[in-house]
Amino acid sequence: MSLSRVLSAEVRKTITLPASWVAAAVTLLGSLLITLLNGYAVHADPAGSAFIAPLDIAFAAAPLGTVGASVLGVIVFSSEYTGERQITTTLAAVPNRVLLLAAKAIVVVLFVVVVAAVTMPVTIGAARLLVGGAVSVPTAVIQCLGAALYWLLSGLIALAITVFARNGVVPLVVLIVNGSLVSFSLLLSKVSPVGFWLPDMAGRRLLDGAHTVDGGLGAVPGALVMVAWTVLLLAAATAVLHRRDA
């Protein structure tokens, strides 16, 4: 079976999963809600806020997109192992497991890019309507591209981890807690510089408007390290999927 046919099947499969739309809603509606709350706070008391520029307000909600992308990366693969174990039917139709995982990775990328293309203009527009002020288009484009790259790399890492686990529960809990409540890499960076080289901390400068912590790698080297982690994990996931039983 060709990649285009496998990809078409995986796209149709993903858009029929309710969890896919939950992930999109978390990213879009969650980011918009946080932006509105921050915007109203700035509008009510500009002097009492840590940031007042529209881009800063909008990108303060960017970490929620990481949660949405991680959820998508997990459910794209873990859905094969729920209920009647659809994985057996999937592998019967697509025996080439490398091709199957490549199609799922492309689906994650396409889905995250579409959600980012909707979410970021909406949140920036909402922030600008609430607090006013000019928005530099080149700066906005660079920040949008950086955040979108962080989101899609997070989604692909979540996909790779789920291949190892063959279960969505543990990856979802770990990735959501790590992406929204407390970053294990951040905690490690407090005691060792090794923490700055782990994926989420290495690439955090891509979320430039999120006021991330000081220290560690810059935006470009950090992005390269996060890309390297993603490629490494996907390669390992491909090898695992290729060698083990369904």
Salt bridges, closest charged atoms under 4 A:
GLU10 OE2 - LYS13 NZ 3.00
GLU10 OE1 - LYS104 NZ 2.78
GLU80 OE2 - LYS13 NZ 2.88
GLU80 OE2 - LYS104 NZ 2.84
